[in-house]
Amino acid sequence: MKPLLFLANAFINTFGITQPSEAAAKRASQFIAVLIGLVIFVFLGVAAFGIYLMSRP
């Protein structure tokens, strides 16, 4: 979880957002983890569908 907390804090510090509490920062890192997971899932789904289309006769 530490890399995600680092990513959340980097985003917060880059855009000058007020520092959140520790609980809010943990919640933000969990939200980022879910978004990254969704992006990977969608990417794999599109890739699998593309492979399926290319392998059809």
Residue frames as qw, qx, qy, qz and C-alpha x, y, z in Angstrom:
[[0.000, 0.885, 0.466, 0.000, 0.00, 0.00, 0.00],
 [0.396, -0.640, 0.056, 0.656, 2.98, 2.31, 0.49],
 [0.300, 0.036, 0.513, 0.804, 3.53, 2.93, -3.25],
 [0.033, -0.671, -0.627, -0.393, -0.12, 3.93, -3.57],
 [0.340, -0.838, -0.277, 0.325, 0.15, 6.27, -0.60],
 [0.412, -0.361, 0.281, 0.788, 3.23, 7.77, -2.23],
 [0.174, 0.338, 0.631, 0.677, 1.30, 8.22, -5.48],
 [0.179, -0.815, -0.541, -0.102, -1.66, 9.82, -3.69],
 [0.401, -0.753, -0.084, 0.515, 0.63, 12.19, -1.76],
 [0.381, -0.110, 0.430, 0.811, 2.54, 13.08, -4.91],
 [0.053, 0.583, 0.622, 0.519, -0.74, 13.98, -6.64],
 [0.312, -0.856, -0.394, 0.123, -1.90, 16.02, -3.64],
 [0.449, -0.610, 0.097, 0.646, 1.40, 17.88, -3.37],
 [0.375, 0.134, 0.525, 0.753, 1.71, 18.47, -7.12],
 [0.041, -0.623, -0.530, -0.574, -1.65, 20.19, -7.38],
 [0.034, 0.270, -0.342, 0.899, -1.41, 22.00, -4.06],
 [0.612, -0.486, -0.474, -0.405, -4.40, 20.29, -2.51],
 [0.426, -0.637, 0.403, -0.501, -4.79, 20.64, 1.25],
 [0.216, 0.262, -0.928, 0.151, -3.16, 17.71, 3.04],
 [0.734, -0.339, -0.353, -0.470, -5.83, 15.17, 4.02],
 [0.640, -0.528, 0.476, -0.292, -5.97, 13.24, 7.25],
 [0.141, -0.367, 0.911, 0.123, -4.24, 9.88, 7.38],
 [0.519, 0.297, 0.774, -0.207, -7.56, 8.05, 6.97],
 [0.533, 0.754, 0.112, -0.368, -8.47, 10.15, 3.93],
 [0.156, 0.681, -0.654, -0.291, -5.06, 9.54, 2.38],
 [0.319, -0.110, 0.941, 0.003, -5.50, 5.79, 2.88],
 [0.560, 0.539, 0.556, -0.295, -8.96, 5.97, 1.29],
 [0.398, 0.799, -0.230, -0.387, -7.51, 7.91, -1.66],
 [0.026, -0.491, 0.844, 0.213, -4.81, 5.28, -2.16],
 [0.455, 0.180, 0.863, -0.123, -7.46, 2.54, -2.13],
 [0.528, 0.721, 0.246, -0.376, -9.46, 4.48, -4.71],
 [0.231, 0.729, -0.546, -0.343, -6.35, 4.80, -6.88],
 [0.261, -0.227, 0.936, 0.065, -5.75, 1.04, -6.55],
 [0.549, 0.452, 0.663, -0.236, -9.31, 0.33, -7.71],
 [0.451, 0.805, -0.063, -0.381, -8.92, 2.68, -10.68],
 [0.048, 0.592, -0.761, -0.259, -5.61, 1.09, -11.70],
 [0.401, 0.026, 0.914, -0.064, -7.21, -2.35, -11.40],
 [0.562, 0.628, 0.429, -0.326, -10.14, -1.29, -13.58],
 [0.326, 0.785, -0.369, -0.375, -7.83, 0.14, -16.23],
 [0.113, -0.385, 0.903, 0.152, -5.83, -3.09, -16.32],
 [0.489, 0.270, 0.804, -0.204, -9.03, -5.16, -16.46],
 [0.538, 0.740, 0.165, -0.369, -10.43, -3.10, -19.36],
 [0.174, 0.712, -0.601, -0.319, -7.10, -3.22, -21.20],
 [0.250, -0.185, 0.949, 0.053, -6.91, -7.01, -20.85],
 [0.544, 0.467, 0.631, -0.296, -10.51, -7.34, -21.98],
 [0.463, 0.792, -0.116, -0.380, -9.91, -5.24, -25.10],
 [0.036, 0.574, -0.786, -0.225, -6.71, -7.17, -25.84],
 [0.407, 0.046, 0.909, -0.082, -8.49, -10.52, -25.45],
 [0.571, 0.637, 0.399, -0.330, -11.31, -9.36, -27.71],
 [0.314, 0.785, -0.396, -0.358, -8.77, -8.18, -30.29],
 [0.140, -0.359, 0.914, 0.127, -6.96, -11.51, -30.18],
 [0.526, 0.317, 0.757, -0.224, -10.30, -13.27, -30.55],
 [0.531, 0.753, 0.103, -0.374, -11.16, -11.19, -33.63],
 [0.197, 0.707, -0.618, -0.281, -7.75, -11.78, -35.21],
 [0.243, -0.234, 0.941, 0.015, -7.86, -15.54, -34.63],
 [0.678, 0.405, 0.472, -0.392, -11.24, -16.03, -36.29],
 [0.522, 0.065, 0.680, 0.511, -11.02, -17.63, -39.77]]
